[in-house]
Amino acid sequence: MELPLAGVTVVSLEQAVAAPFATRQLADLGARVIKVERPGGDFAREYDRAVRGQSAYFVWCNRGKESVVLDLKEPGDRALFDRILARADVFVQNLAPGAADRLGLGAEQLRARHPRLIVCGISGYGDSGPYRDKKAFDLLVQCETGLVSLTGSPEAPARAGVSIADVAAAMYAYTGVLTALYERERTGLGSAFDVAMLDALGEWLGQPLYHDRYAPAPLARSGARHPSIAPYGHYPAGDGTEVFLCVQSDRDWVALCAKVLAQPELTRDPRFADNPLRHRNDAELTALLCRRFAELTGAELVALLDSAGIANARLRSIREFADHPQLAARDRWREFDSPAGPLTGLLPPVTVRGRTTERLGAVPALGEHSAAIRAEFGPADGKR
């Protein structure tokens, strides 16, 4: 079965995570993604050597693409790039601030030459304002949005454990491209749009943003516990297993008291009458829960919570997640190729019913497709 974006060509001047992760989503859907790399390559190739000598970041964000090495300051390579772009449907870039304009690849310049082209620019802070030219990387944007002030223990802040600002920007870029392709089907014209990491992560921070703008007191860092709901966090079972549970309603609270704690009278305790009171008295509530949970193994506690209809989870490591029984039962792993040999990765999250064809394309070596692309789009004035 043909994938939805078969026939769509994406050209990307990309580096690091935000743009590469966005275009990888397009490649997973069948688009041809031509990744233009500078001499020396995308610097994310050098972030680590975790995946059989390859960067885990690069493997994650770049499967299913073609890699061509071009020096856009060299006239022949630039002429070749322009010929490639003339046949593209989508152009994505996350170059340094102002670099696209200096190369003659700004949105207005490209749209004037290619009216059907969809142009997506990803930046740290947007194309105007005092931070326009400021360099932006994931942790720095986490800091500027206030996310780091929310993450960590009461004693110390911490970065989110994944590149969340990059991923947020990537997903808005991805959905922006899909929207623009749909719009072009109706109008016949391309469009240009921009995504700032600051804005993308700011949208994901909506709840704490509204809370702190209007509540009398700001949210405090709470480690692995919820900053405003209780009980909602991790509790040790008698065998040391860390079990997380979430009580989001009074109905859940009643079930927890009666079926798990075996103390139905707690529902009448004025300290725990509603969620704000339970959160205010969380230390006392935690002591009650820990005394009861110490009588149970982790497996027994999870079974009891499940039978009571209380949302819960085990604290797993990343390696334990890779062996998660739910992933195995749903056949979520697939093999794909790389310069270091076959690897396994998870299928894209959107599962389309009735479609049995998934494409997890190979991770390209640096310049792996340079010769083929030069031949396809013509010689680049003395360079092959």
N, C-alpha and C positions, 0 to 999 in steps of 0.2 A: 504494500500500500504506500502510495506516495506521501511524503511528509508535507505538512501544511506550507512550509516556506520554500519548497523545491522551486527552483527557478529564480529566486531572489538572490542577488549578489550584494554582499556587504564588504566595503573596504574600510579597514580600521587602522588608524595611526594610534596605537595604544601601547600602554605600559602599565606595570604594577598590577592592580586588581580591578578597579572600578569599571573601566571600559572593557578589559578582557573578559570579566565575568558577565557583563551585559551581552557581548557578542557571542559568548559561548552558549547562552540560552538560545540565540538565533540559530547557531550551528546545530544544536540539538534538535531544532524543529525543521532542519533540512536546508537552511540557507547556506550558500557558498560564502564563507568568510575568508577574505584575503587579508592576512595580518601583515602589515608593512612594518618591518623592523629596521632600525638603524644599524649601521655597521657595528658589530659587537652585540646586537640583540637587545631585546626587552630586558631591563635590568632585573626583573623578577625571576629570570632564569638563574640568577646567582644568589637568591635569598637564602637557600639552604641546599643540602644534598640528601634530603631525607628519603626520597623515593628512588632507590637504586641509583643513586648519584645525581638524580634530577631534583629540582626544586618542587616541594609540595605545593607551593603557591602556583607555580607555572602549570603543573599537571592539572590542578584543580580548575584553572580558568581558561585553558587553551586547547582542549581536545576538539577534534573535528575541524581544525582550521588549516589553511595553507599559509606557509611562511615564506615571504620574499624579502630579501635584504635590499634596501634602496637607500642611497644617500641623496636626499631631496635638495641638497645644495649643489649637487653635480648636475649640469644641464641635461645630460643624456638620461640619467635616472629620473629626473623631474619630468622630462617629456614622456617617459614610459609611465610614470605614475599618473600623469594627466590622461593618458590613453586608457588606463585601467579605470580611472574614475569616471570617464565619459560613458562607460558601459555599466556602471554600478547603479543600484537602486538606493543604497543607503551608505552614508559616510559617517563614521563615528571617530571622534578623537578626544583624547584627554591629555593633550600636550601641556607643557608649562604655560602659565598665564601669558597671553599675547602672542604665543609662538605660531598659532594657526594663522592669525592675521598677518604676521610678518612673512609667512610662507605663501601668502595669497590664497589661503584656504579658509578664510573667514566665511561665516554663513552667508552673508549678503553677496560676497564675491562668487561663491559656488552656485548659489541659487540663480544668479544672473546668467551664468554660463550653462547651467543644467536645471531647467525648470522642473523636471520630474524627480530630481534628486531629493532625498530626505537626509537632512544634515542634523546630527546630534553632537553637541559639545558637552563634555563633562568637566566640571571644574571644582575647585575646593570651596570657593566663597562667592561665585557668581561673576558676571562680567562688568560689574560696576561697584561703586562703593569703596571705602578706604582699604578693604581687605582684598580688592580685586587682584593685585599682583603678589599677594602673600602665598608662599608655598604651603601646600596642604597635604598632609598624610593622615592616615586613618586615626592614629592615636591623638594627633593634634586636633582634629575635628571633634573627636570624642570629648576632648578637654573644652574646646570652645563652645560646644552645645550644652555643657553642663552634665553630660552623661557620666563622666568620671566622678563627679561630685555625688552621684547617686549610687555608684557601684563600689563595693568593698565593705569593709567592716566599719563600725563606728569609730575605730581608731585610725584607719588609713583608707584612702581611696584606692581604686584599682581600675585598670582598663577592662573593658569587656573582653572575653576570651577569644573572640573572633573579630575579623576586620569588619565591624558592623557598619561603620560609616561608608566604607567602600561598597559593601553589599547593598545598603539602602540606595545609594546613588545608582548602582548597576541595575537594580530592579526597576527603578523609575525610568531609567534610560531604555531598558528592554520594553517595558509596557508603552513608553512613548513611541518607540519605533513601530510597534504593532499597531498603535492607534493611527500613526501617520500613514502606514501602508493601507489601512482600511479607508482613511480619508482620501488617499490618492485614487483608490478604486472608484470613488464617487465623483471626484473633481478632475482627475487626470493630472493634477499638479502635486509636486512634492511640497515639503515644508521644512522649517528649521526650528529646533527647540534646544533648550539648554537645561541641564540638571546640575545643581550645586550640591556637593556633599553636605554642606551646612543645612540646606533646606530639606534635603531628603532625610537626614537623621533627625532634624527638628520635627518633622512630621511624625516620626516614630516615637518621639518624646512627648506626644500630645497630652497624655494623662498627667505626668508630673508637671508639665508646663501650665496646664489649666489649674492644677492644684496649687502650685506656688504663686500664681498670679492672683488667686482669689481667696485662698485659705489663710487664716491668721498666722499659721506657722508652716515653715517649709518642711518638705519630706526629709527624713534623716536616713543616712546609710544604715542598712539593716542586715548586711551579709547575705546569707541565703534564706532569710525570712522576708516575708512581704512587709513593706513599710506601712501598710494601712489596714491589713486584713489579718485576723487571728481566729483560730490557729491556722497558720499557713507557713510551713517551713519544715525543717528536718528535725527528727527525733530519733534517738538511738533505741533499738530493740535490745532485748536481753543478751543477744549474742554479738552485739556490736554493730549489726547492720544499720545503716542510716536509711530511714524511711521518711519520705516527704509526704505530707498530707495537706489537703486544702479544704477548708470549711467556708463556703461562700454565702451561705444562707442560714436563717434560723432553723429551717427544716433539716439541713445537714447537721447543725449543732445538736438538735434533739436526737437524731439518729446516732451521732457519735457518743453522746452521753448514755443513751439506753443500750446500744448494741455493742459498743466497743469498750467504753469505760465501765459499763455496768453500774453507773451512778446516775439514774434518771433524775434524781433530785437536784443535780447541778443546773438543770434548766431553769430552776426557780431561784438560783443564787443571784443576788442583785449585782455581784461583780461581773457576771457574764451574761447579762440580760439581752444585750445586742452586740453587734460587731464593734462599734466604737468603744464600748465598755470592755469587751474581751481584749481588744488591742491595748487599751490603757492598762489592763491588768494581765498582760501577756506573761510576765515572769511567774506569777502565781499559777496561771493556767498551764504553762509549760511544766512546772513542777508536778502538777497533777497528772499530766499526760505521761511524763517520763516515769513516774512511779508505776503506772499501769503497764506501760510498754516494756518495762524491765522484766515483767513476768512472761514475756512472749519472745519467741525467736522472730527473726525478720520475716520468714515465710509465713508463720502463724499470724503475725500482725497484718501483713498484706492481705492474707485470706480473710481475716476478720473485717478489715476496712472494705474490701470488695463486697463482702456479703451485706454490709451495712449501706452500701452505695456511696461511700466516701471516696472522693478522688484521691489517688495516691500514686507514688512512684518510688522505685529504688534509686539510690544515688549510684549511677554507673560511671565508670571511666570511659574514655573514648574507645579504648580497645574492647571493653565490654559492649559498647554500643555496636561496634562492628560485628559482634557475634550475637546481636539481639535476636531472640527467637521470632519476633514479629517480622523482621526483615527477611529472615530465612523462609518463614511460612508463606510470605507474599512474593517470594522470588524477586527481590529488589536489586540483586547484584548482577552486573554484566561485565564482560571482559572487553577491554579496548587496548589498542596498540600504543607503543611509545618508542622513542629511540633506544630505551633500555630493555625493551621486550614487553610482553603482555602485562597489563595491570588490571585490577578490578575496581569498579566504581559503582556508585548508586545510580539507578535510573532517575531521570528528571521527575520532580514531585507531581506534576500534572499527569494523571493517568487517564487517557482517552479510551472510553469503552469501545470495544470492537476493533481497536488498532493493535496489531501484533508486531508491527515493525518499529523498533527503536534504533536510533543511530547514535552510538557512542563512538565518535570518530577518533582517529589516532591523534596523539600529541605530536606536533611537528618538531623536527630538529630545526635548528637555526638555518634559514635559507634553504630548507629542503625542497621547496617548490620554485626557487628562483629561476632555474633554467627553463622549466616548463612555462612559467608565467611570462618570461621574457620572449619565449618563442610564440606564445599565444597572442601576446599584445604587440609584438613587433620589436625589432632591435632598438636598443636605447643609445643610438648615436655612438657607436664604438664600444659599448659595453654589452657583454652577454652574460 
